[in-house]
Amino acid sequence: MPAEPNQTKVRAFYERAVNQGDLTAVDDLVASAELAHNSGGGDGHNTPASVKAWVLQLRAASPAIQVTVEELIEQRDRVVNRVTYRGTQTGEVQDPVWGRIAPTRTKIAGAAIAINRFADGKSVEAWDLMDDSSYWQKLSAIPVPK
């Protein structure tokens, strides 16, 4: 059975945009003002430009990052996606909370789950849950609990 169109757009985002740097996949997925609910706290809005900037920043910090789509579930206007990510931080990380983190050559790996709500063929709302604390612990930005 072929994948649903919205699943195809989500998969392309990870495989083409994040893994390969093909930012056209962002334009295919993200609406002009996508409401974003992030695990890091706070709601906001994504735009294709802000998502492209995030992808570029992520790829600058870990140029060989690989995201594997583990599962896609589509029901009505929503796609649930579960992914794993792996890479090595060989570039600088610039974060508004943690500041500048010089290259550490640390291997990173983790999981993320997102739900995208679609309207008119674009994601208009997204809920993202990423294993943020272990990511920042691996980069020594926050201490590992004892």
NUSEFI-937885 format. One record per residue (C-alpha): chain; residue number from 1; x, y negated, z negated. Coordinates in steps of 0.001 Angstrom, whole numbers. Layout:
<pt><mol>A</mol><seq>NUM</seq><x>X</x><y>Y</y><z>Z</z></pt>
...
***
This chain:
<pt><mol>A</mol><seq>1</seq><x>0</x><y>0</y><z>0</z></pt>
<pt><mol>A</mol><seq>2</seq><x>1531</x><y>-3384</y><z>943</z></pt>
<pt><mol>A</mol><seq>3</seq><x>2196</x><y>-5946</y><z>-1777</z></pt>
<pt><mol>A</mol><seq>4</seq><x>-314</x><y>-8724</y><z>-2284</z></pt>
<pt><mol>A</mol><seq>5</seq><x>777</x><y>-12130</y><z>-876</z></pt>
<pt><mol>A</mol><seq>6</seq><x>1249</x><y>-13705</y><z>-4311</z></pt>
<pt><mol>A</mol><seq>7</seq><x>3397</x><y>-10782</y><z>-5485</z></pt>
<pt><mol>A</mol><seq>8</seq><x>5493</x><y>-11167</y><z>-2350</z></pt>
<pt><mol>A</mol><seq>9</seq><x>6105</x><y>-14849</y><z>-3168</z></pt>
<pt><mol>A</mol><seq>10</seq><x>7128</x><y>-14060</y><z>-6758</z></pt>
<pt><mol>A</mol><seq>11</seq><x>9490</x><y>-11276</y><z>-5632</z></pt>
<pt><mol>A</mol><seq>12</seq><x>11012</x><y>-13572</y><z>-2982</z></pt>
<pt><mol>A</mol><seq>13</seq><x>11629</x><y>-16234</y><z>-5634</z></pt>
<pt><mol>A</mol><seq>14</seq><x>13835</x><y>-13867</y><z>-7629</z></pt>
<pt><mol>A</mol><seq>15</seq><x>15439</x><y>-11982</y><z>-4769</z></pt>
<pt><mol>A</mol><seq>16</seq><x>15985</x><y>-14843</y><z>-2322</z></pt>
<pt><mol>A</mol><seq>17</seq><x>16143</x><y>-18002</y><z>-4443</z></pt>
<pt><mol>A</mol><seq>18</seq><x>17819</x><y>-16812</y><z>-7642</z></pt>
<pt><mol>A</mol><seq>19</seq><x>19914</x><y>-13923</y><z>-6307</z></pt>
<pt><mol>A</mol><seq>20</seq><x>20901</x><y>-15398</y><z>-2935</z></pt>
<pt><mol>A</mol><seq>21</seq><x>20447</x><y>-19167</y><z>-3314</z></pt>
<pt><mol>A</mol><seq>22</seq><x>17804</x><y>-19413</y><z>-554</z></pt>
<pt><mol>A</mol><seq>23</seq><x>15756</x><y>-22275</y><z>-1986</z></pt>
<pt><mol>A</mol><seq>24</seq><x>13045</x><y>-22058</y><z>692</z></pt>
<pt><mol>A</mol><seq>25</seq><x>11500</x><y>-19322</y><z>-1465</z></pt>
<pt><mol>A</mol><seq>26</seq><x>10785</x><y>-22000</y><z>-4098</z></pt>
<pt><mol>A</mol><seq>27</seq><x>8756</x><y>-24038</y><z>-1604</z></pt>
<pt><mol>A</mol><seq>28</seq><x>6695</x><y>-20934</y><z>-811</z></pt>
<pt><mol>A</mol><seq>29</seq><x>5888</x><y>-20331</y><z>-4482</z></pt>
<pt><mol>A</mol><seq>30</seq><x>5655</x><y>-23517</y><z>-6549</z></pt>
<pt><mol>A</mol><seq>31</seq><x>2835</x><y>-26058</y><z>-6202</z></pt>
<pt><mol>A</mol><seq>32</seq><x>3645</x><y>-29770</y><z>-6219</z></pt>
<pt><mol>A</mol><seq>33</seq><x>2734</x><y>-30010</y><z>-9924</z></pt>
<pt><mol>A</mol><seq>34</seq><x>2814</x><y>-26607</y><z>-11617</z></pt>
<pt><mol>A</mol><seq>35</seq><x>1809</x><y>-26702</y><z>-15286</z></pt>
<pt><mol>A</mol><seq>36</seq><x>4583</x><y>-24927</y><z>-17212</z></pt>
<pt><mol>A</mol><seq>37</seq><x>4398</x><y>-23252</y><z>-20618</z></pt>
<pt><mol>A</mol><seq>38</seq><x>7934</x><y>-22318</y><z>-21691</z></pt>
<pt><mol>A</mol><seq>39</seq><x>9217</x><y>-20013</y><z>-24416</z></pt>
<pt><mol>A</mol><seq>40</seq><x>11741</x><y>-22707</y><z>-25324</z></pt>
<pt><mol>A</mol><seq>41</seq><x>8859</x><y>-24860</y><z>-26470</z></pt>
<pt><mol>A</mol><seq>42</seq><x>6687</x><y>-27500</y><z>-25013</z></pt>
<pt><mol>A</mol><seq>43</seq><x>4527</x><y>-27729</y><z>-21969</z></pt>
<pt><mol>A</mol><seq>44</seq><x>5502</x><y>-29660</y><z>-18905</z></pt>
<pt><mol>A</mol><seq>45</seq><x>5304</x><y>-29695</y><z>-15160</z></pt>
<pt><mol>A</mol><seq>46</seq><x>7457</x><y>-27981</y><z>-12591</z></pt>
<pt><mol>A</mol><seq>47</seq><x>7819</x><y>-29275</y><z>-9086</z></pt>
<pt><mol>A</mol><seq>48</seq><x>9576</x><y>-27537</y><z>-6224</z></pt>
<pt><mol>A</mol><seq>49</seq><x>12461</x><y>-29985</y><z>-6739</z></pt>
<pt><mol>A</mol><seq>50</seq><x>12767</x><y>-29284</y><z>-10484</z></pt>
<pt><mol>A</mol><seq>51</seq><x>12660</x><y>-25507</y><z>-9943</z></pt>
<pt><mol>A</mol><seq>52</seq><x>15321</x><y>-25789</y><z>-7219</z></pt>
<pt><mol>A</mol><seq>53</seq><x>17485</x><y>-27816</y><z>-9616</z></pt>
<pt><mol>A</mol><seq>54</seq><x>17047</x><y>-25103</y><z>-12269</z></pt>
<pt><mol>A</mol><seq>55</seq><x>18022</x><y>-22366</y><z>-9789</z></pt>
<pt><mol>A</mol><seq>56</seq><x>21100</x><y>-24349</y><z>-8703</z></pt>
<pt><mol>A</mol><seq>57</seq><x>22106</x><y>-24907</y><z>-12334</z></pt>
<pt><mol>A</mol><seq>58</seq><x>21624</x><y>-21225</y><z>-13146</z></pt>
<pt><mol>A</mol><seq>59</seq><x>23649</x><y>-20134</y><z>-10099</z></pt>
<pt><mol>A</mol><seq>60</seq><x>26394</x><y>-22686</y><z>-10900</z></pt>
<pt><mol>A</mol><seq>61</seq><x>26753</x><y>-21202</y><z>-14391</z></pt>
<pt><mol>A</mol><seq>62</seq><x>26581</x><y>-17584</y><z>-13171</z></pt>
<pt><mol>A</mol><seq>63</seq><x>27179</x><y>-17499</y><z>-9398</z></pt>
<pt><mol>A</mol><seq>64</seq><x>26848</x><y>-13716</y><z>-9183</z></pt>
<pt><mol>A</mol><seq>65</seq><x>23631</x><y>-13542</y><z>-11233</z></pt>
<pt><mol>A</mol><seq>66</seq><x>21321</x><y>-10736</y><z>-10222</z></pt>
<pt><mol>A</mol><seq>67</seq><x>17680</x><y>-10581</y><z>-11192</z></pt>
<pt><mol>A</mol><seq>68</seq><x>15913</x><y>-7254</y><z>-10793</z></pt>
<pt><mol>A</mol><seq>69</seq><x>12144</x><y>-7277</y><z>-10504</z></pt>
<pt><mol>A</mol><seq>70</seq><x>11068</x><y>-4429</y><z>-12754</z></pt>
<pt><mol>A</mol><seq>71</seq><x>7323</x><y>-4848</y><z>-12456</z></pt>
<pt><mol>A</mol><seq>72</seq><x>4726</x><y>-6991</y><z>-10704</z></pt>
<pt><mol>A</mol><seq>73</seq><x>1053</x><y>-6772</y><z>-11609</z></pt>
<pt><mol>A</mol><seq>74</seq><x>-1508</x><y>-8851</y><z>-9758</z></pt>
<pt><mol>A</mol><seq>75</seq><x>-5045</x><y>-9292</y><z>-10954</z></pt>
<pt><mol>A</mol><seq>76</seq><x>-7413</x><y>-11921</y><z>-9616</z></pt>
<pt><mol>A</mol><seq>77</seq><x>-5443</x><y>-15194</y><z>-9466</z></pt>
<pt><mol>A</mol><seq>78</seq><x>-2521</x><y>-14101</y><z>-11663</z></pt>
<pt><mol>A</mol><seq>79</seq><x>742</x><y>-12254</y><z>-11153</z></pt>
<pt><mol>A</mol><seq>80</seq><x>2578</x><y>-10860</y><z>-14170</z></pt>
<pt><mol>A</mol><seq>81</seq><x>6251</x><y>-10289</y><z>-13544</z></pt>
<pt><mol>A</mol><seq>82</seq><x>8835</x><y>-8567</y><z>-15692</z></pt>
<pt><mol>A</mol><seq>83</seq><x>12472</x><y>-8969</y><z>-14722</z></pt>
<pt><mol>A</mol><seq>84</seq><x>15943</x><y>-8246</y><z>-16009</z></pt>
<pt><mol>A</mol><seq>85</seq><x>18894</x><y>-10501</y><z>-15328</z></pt>
<pt><mol>A</mol><seq>86</seq><x>22613</x><y>-9809</y><z>-15373</z></pt>
<pt><mol>A</mol><seq>87</seq><x>25587</x><y>-11990</y><z>-14696</z></pt>
<pt><mol>A</mol><seq>88</seq><x>28790</x><y>-13495</y><z>-16016</z></pt>
<pt><mol>A</mol><seq>89</seq><x>29055</x><y>-17117</y><z>-17090</z></pt>
<pt><mol>A</mol><seq>90</seq><x>31953</x><y>-18288</y><z>-14937</z></pt>
<pt><mol>A</mol><seq>91</seq><x>30668</x><y>-21837</y><z>-14468</z></pt>
<pt><mol>A</mol><seq>92</seq><x>29721</x><y>-24661</y><z>-16777</z></pt>
<pt><mol>A</mol><seq>93</seq><x>26314</x><y>-24695</y><z>-18478</z></pt>
<pt><mol>A</mol><seq>94</seq><x>24781</x><y>-28109</y><z>-19072</z></pt>
<pt><mol>A</mol><seq>95</seq><x>21774</x><y>-27979</y><z>-21390</z></pt>
<pt><mol>A</mol><seq>96</seq><x>19807</x><y>-30883</y><z>-22911</z></pt>
<pt><mol>A</mol><seq>97</seq><x>19695</x><y>-29142</y><z>-26308</z></pt>
<pt><mol>A</mol><seq>98</seq><x>23022</x><y>-27297</y><z>-26521</z></pt>
<pt><mol>A</mol><seq>99</seq><x>25101</x><y>-29665</y><z>-24417</z></pt>
<pt><mol>A</mol><seq>100</seq><x>28015</x><y>-28650</y><z>-22228</z></pt>
<pt><mol>A</mol><seq>101</seq><x>29274</x><y>-25097</y><z>-22491</z></pt>
<pt><mol>A</mol><seq>102</seq><x>32531</x><y>-24468</y><z>-20676</z></pt>
<pt><mol>A</mol><seq>103</seq><x>32914</x><y>-21192</y><z>-18751</z></pt>
<pt><mol>A</mol><seq>104</seq><x>33230</x><y>-18296</y><z>-21198</z></pt>
<pt><mol>A</mol><seq>105</seq><x>33429</x><y>-15359</y><z>-18764</z></pt>
<pt><mol>A</mol><seq>106</seq><x>30818</x><y>-13759</y><z>-21006</z></pt>
<pt><mol>A</mol><seq>107</seq><x>28603</x><y>-11099</y><z>-19518</z></pt>
<pt><mol>A</mol><seq>108</seq><x>24952</x><y>-11955</y><z>-19985</z></pt>
<pt><mol>A</mol><seq>109</seq><x>21962</x><y>-9683</y><z>-19689</z></pt>
<pt><mol>A</mol><seq>110</seq><x>18393</x><y>-10028</y><z>-20767</z></pt>
<pt><mol>A</mol><seq>111</seq><x>14753</x><y>-9778</y><z>-19945</z></pt>
<pt><mol>A</mol><seq>112</seq><x>12047</x><y>-12231</y><z>-19012</z></pt>
<pt><mol>A</mol><seq>113</seq><x>8322</x><y>-12019</y><z>-18479</z></pt>
<pt><mol>A</mol><seq>114</seq><x>6246</x><y>-14605</y><z>-16665</z></pt>
<pt><mol>A</mol><seq>115</seq><x>2655</x><y>-15021</y><z>-15636</z></pt>
<pt><mol>A</mol><seq>116</seq><x>1881</x><y>-17202</y><z>-12640</z></pt>
<pt><mol>A</mol><seq>117</seq><x>-1624</x><y>-18449</y><z>-11874</z></pt>
<pt><mol>A</mol><seq>118</seq><x>-2234</x><y>-19112</y><z>-8191</z></pt>
<pt><mol>A</mol><seq>119</seq><x>-4564</x><y>-21458</y><z>-6324</z></pt>
<pt><mol>A</mol><seq>120</seq><x>-4449</x><y>-22104</y><z>-2591</z></pt>
<pt><mol>A</mol><seq>121</seq><x>-1448</x><y>-19803</y><z>-2187</z></pt>
<pt><mol>A</mol><seq>122</seq><x>829</x><y>-21562</y><z>-4718</z></pt>
<pt><mol>A</mol><seq>123</seq><x>1645</x><y>-21086</y><z>-8378</z></pt>
<pt><mol>A</mol><seq>124</seq><x>-180</x><y>-23878</y><z>-10198</z></pt>
<pt><mol>A</mol><seq>125</seq><x>479</x><y>-22679</y><z>-13743</z></pt>
<pt><mol>A</mol><seq>126</seq><x>3220</x><y>-20541</y><z>-15276</z></pt>
<pt><mol>A</mol><seq>127</seq><x>3865</x><y>-19000</y><z>-18658</z></pt>
<pt><mol>A</mol><seq>128</seq><x>7512</x><y>-17995</y><z>-19152</z></pt>
<pt><mol>A</mol><seq>129</seq><x>8981</x><y>-15895</y><z>-21936</z></pt>
<pt><mol>A</mol><seq>130</seq><x>12739</x><y>-15346</y><z>-21853</z></pt>
<pt><mol>A</mol><seq>131</seq><x>15095</x><y>-13829</y><z>-24384</z></pt>
<pt><mol>A</mol><seq>132</seq><x>16503</x><y>-17314</y><z>-25071</z></pt>
<pt><mol>A</mol><seq>133</seq><x>18140</x><y>-16694</y><z>-28440</z></pt>
<pt><mol>A</mol><seq>134</seq><x>20337</x><y>-13784</y><z>-27323</z></pt>
<pt><mol>A</mol><seq>135</seq><x>21358</x><y>-15748</y><z>-24191</z></pt>
<pt><mol>A</mol><seq>136</seq><x>22557</x><y>-18701</y><z>-26288</z></pt>
<pt><mol>A</mol><seq>137</seq><x>24156</x><y>-16376</y><z>-28849</z></pt>
<pt><mol>A</mol><seq>138</seq><x>26177</x><y>-14675</y><z>-26099</z></pt>
<pt><mol>A</mol><seq>139</seq><x>27421</x><y>-18084</y><z>-24979</z></pt>
<pt><mol>A</mol><seq>140</seq><x>28304</x><y>-18934</y><z>-28626</z></pt>
<pt><mol>A</mol><seq>141</seq><x>25919</x><y>-21914</y><z>-28637</z></pt>
<pt><mol>A</mol><seq>142</seq><x>24097</x><y>-20537</y><z>-31683</z></pt>
<pt><mol>A</mol><seq>143</seq><x>25346</x><y>-18122</y><z>-34333</z></pt>
<pt><mol>A</mol><seq>144</seq><x>24445</x><y>-14452</y><z>-34369</z></pt>
<pt><mol>A</mol><seq>145</seq><x>22384</x><y>-13669</y><z>-37490</z></pt>
<pt><mol>A</mol><seq>146</seq><x>24220</x><y>-11598</y><z>-40098</z></pt>
***
